[in-house]
């Protein structure tokens, strides 16, 4: 299933169709979220995980957002400041 918008350029559609292992990416994101993390912390943890599929920062955030949509990841209620001084949501795995 393509993950590009109808209004995106052809390169985005090509990239979306080249993604073959979204399940493995999400599994690694869930593993990284055994400890609550902001998106920046999640990206850093993901990149340090052995065997994690290659993914861009925006790809990791998108897969995390999809996990939020399914209810597997939730807003912890906590916030941390980013390097730019803005507040960022701290995400955690949902308790099931």
Residue pairs with C-beta under 8 A, 6 or more apart in sequence:
2 13
2 16
2 17
3 16
3 19
3 62
4 12
4 13
4 15
4 16
5 12
19 59
21 53
22 63
24 52
24 53
25 52
25 53
25 55
25 59
25 60
25 63
26 63
26 66
26 67
28 46
28 49
28 51
28 52
28 53
29 42
29 46
29 60
29 63
29 64
29 67
29 73
30 67
30 72
30 73
30 93
31 49
32 42
32 45
32 46
32 49
33 42
33 73
33 91
33 92
33 93
34 93
35 45
36 76
36 78
36 90
36 91
36 92
37 45
37 90
37 91
37 92
38 80
38 82
38 88
38 89
38 90
38 91
39 60
39 61
39 64
39 88
39 89
39 91
40 82
40 83
40 88
41 80
42 60
42 64
42 91
43 57
43 60
43 61
46 52
46 55
46 60
55 63
64 73
64 91
67 73
68 74
68 75
68 91
71 94
72 93
72 94
73 91
73 92
73 93
73 94
74 91
74 92
74 93
74 94
75 89
75 90
75 91
76 89
76 90
76 91
76 92
77 90
78 90
79 87
79 88
79 89
79 90
80 87
80 88
80 90
81 87
81 88
82 88
